[in-house]
C-alpha cells in the first residue's frame, strides 16, 4: 500500500525541508526581530514585547552562528531603546538605557548558551554515530544492530555516518585468493 502524494505524511518531509531551509537563513531571524519591533510600535507603550526577542536570538544561535545571534541580541534592544526614547518618551533616558543594557546582557547570554548547546549537540551526535562495542560476526563480519538484526558492515556504517565505501582487493588477499594469476607480470 503506497501513500498518495496528497497525504499529510507524504508532504511532511517537504515541509520539514522548507522549514529547516528558512530557519537556517539569517534573513528569517532578522525578519522575526523586525516584526516584533513593529508589533511593539503598533501596540503603544502599554503593551511591550521585548521578551519575544528571545525567539529570534535563540533561533539564530541554534541555526546560524553565535556572532549573528549576539548581533541580534544587541540590535533588537537598541531598536526598542530608540522606540522608547523617540516615539514613546515614557521614561527618563537613564532608565531606558539601563533597560536596554540589561536586555543586551540577557539576550547575549542566551545567544551564547544556545549556540554552545548546539555545538555540544553536534559533537555528541558525531561521537554517538560510531562508538561502543559492536557485536560482529567472526566469519562474515556482519554487525548486530540494537534491534537484533544482522547487517552487512558497510550498510551499518553508512546508515550511521557520512562514510561511503568503494571496494577493491588488497595485495594480501590477491595473493591468498588468486595466487600468481593476478600478479602484474602474469596477466594474459
C-alpha positions in Angstrom: 0.0 0.0 0.0 1.6 3.3 -1.0 1.0 6.7 0.3 -0.5 9.2 -2.1 1.3 12.5 -2.6 -1.6 14.4 -1.2 -1.5 12.7 2.2 -0.1 14.7 5.2 2.6 12.1 5.8 4.0 12.4 2.3 4.2 16.2 2.4 5.7 16.3 5.9 9.4 15.8 4.7 8.9 18.6 2.2 7.6 20.9 4.9 10.4 20.0 7.2 13.0 20.7 4.5 11.4 24.1 3.7 11.2 24.9 7.4 14.8 24.0 8.1 16.0 26.0 5.0 14.1 29.0 6.2 15.4 28.7 9.8 19.0 28.4 8.6 18.9 31.8 6.9 19.7 35.0 8.7 17.1 36.9 6.9 14.4 34.9 8.7 15.6 35.7 12.1 16.1 39.4 11.3 12.6 39.5 9.8 11.2 38.0 13.0 13.0 40.6 15.1 11.8 43.5 13.0 8.3 42.0 13.2 8.5 42.0 17.0 9.7 45.7 16.9 6.9 46.6 14.6 4.4 44.9 16.9 5.9 46.8 19.8 5.4 50.2 17.9 1.9 49.3 16.9 0.7 48.4 20.4 1.9 51.6 22.1 3.7 52.0 25.4 1.2 49.9 27.4 1.9 46.6 25.7 5.6 45.7 25.2 7.1 42.7 23.5 10.8 42.7 24.1 10.6 39.4 25.9 9.9 37.9 22.4 13.4 39.0 21.3 14.4 35.6 22.9 12.8 33.9 19.9 15.0 35.2 17.0 18.1 35.3 19.2 17.7 31.7 20.2 16.8 30.5 16.7 19.8 32.3 15.2 22.1 30.9 17.9 20.9 27.4 17.0 20.6 27.5 13.3 23.0 30.2 12.2 26.0 31.4 14.2 26.9 32.8 17.6 28.1 36.0 16.1 24.8 36.7 14.3 22.8 35.8 17.4 24.8 38.2 19.5 24.4 40.9 16.8 20.6 40.4 17.1 21.0 40.5 20.9 22.5 44.0 20.5 20.4 45.4 17.6 16.9 44.4 18.9 17.3 46.1 22.3 18.8 49.1 20.5 15.7 49.2 18.3 13.5 49.0 21.4 15.5 51.8 23.1 15.1 54.0 20.1 11.3 53.4 20.0 11.0 54.2 23.7 13.3 57.2 23.6 11.9 58.9 20.5 8.4 57.6 20.0 7.0 56.9 23.4 9.1 59.2 25.7 7.6 57.4 28.7 10.7 57.3 31.0 13.9 59.2 31.6 16.8 58.4 29.3 18.9 56.8 32.1 16.2 54.2 32.8 15.7 53.4 29.1 19.5 53.0 28.7 19.7 50.7 31.8 16.8 48.6 30.5 18.5 48.4 27.1 21.8 47.3 28.6 20.1 44.7 30.7 18.3 43.3 27.7 21.6 43.2 25.7 23.3 41.3 28.5 20.5 38.8 29.0 20.0 38.2 25.3 23.8 37.9 24.7 23.9 35.3 27.4 21.0 33.4 25.9 22.7 33.6 22.5 25.9 32.2 24.0 24.1 29.4 25.8 22.0 28.3 22.8 25.0 28.3 20.4 27.1 26.4 22.9 24.2 23.9 23.3 24.1 23.5 19.5 27.8 22.8 19.3 27.6 20.3 22.2 24.7 18.5 20.5 26.6 18.3 17.2 29.6 16.9 19.0 27.5 14.4 20.9 25.9 13.3 17.6 29.3 12.8 16.0 30.5 10.7 18.9 27.3 8.7 19.1 27.4 7.8 15.4 30.1 5.1 15.9 31.1 4.3 19.4 31.0 1.5 21.8 31.4 -2.2 21.3 29.9 -3.6 18.1 28.8 -7.2 18.1 30.3 -8.5 14.8 30.2 -12.0 13.3 33.6 -13.6 13.2 33.1 -15.2 9.8 31.1 -12.8 7.6 31.8 -9.6 9.6 28.0 -8.7 9.8 27.1 -6.4 12.7 24.1 -6.9 15.0 22.2 -3.7 15.5 20.2 -2.5 18.5 17.1 -4.4 17.2 19.0 -7.7 17.0 19.2 -7.7 13.2 22.4 -8.7 11.4 23.5 -6.1 8.8 26.5 -6.0 6.4 29.2 -3.9 7.9 29.2 -1.4 5.1 25.5 -0.8 5.3 25.6 -0.5 9.1 28.4 2.2 9.0 26.8 4.0 6.0 23.5 4.4 7.9 25.2 5.8 11.0 27.8 8.1 9.4 28.7 10.0 6.3 31.2 7.4 5.2 30.9 5.8 1.8 32.6 2.6 0.7 34.3 1.6 -2.5 35.6 -2.0 -2.9 38.9 -3.2 -4.0 41.3 -6.1 -3.2 44.4 -5.6 -1.1 47.7 -7.3 -2.2 47.5 -9.9 0.6 44.0 -11.1 -0.5 45.1 -11.2 -4.1 47.9 -13.5 -3.1 45.6 -15.7 -0.9 42.6 -15.9 -3.3 44.2 -15.6 -6.7 47.8 -16.7 -6.2 50.0 -15.8 -9.1 47.3 -15.4 -11.7 46.6 -11.7 -11.0 50.2 -10.5 -10.5 51.1 -7.7 -12.9 53.6 -9.9 -14.9 51.3 -12.9 -15.2 48.2 -11.3 -16.8 47.1 -12.7 -20.2 
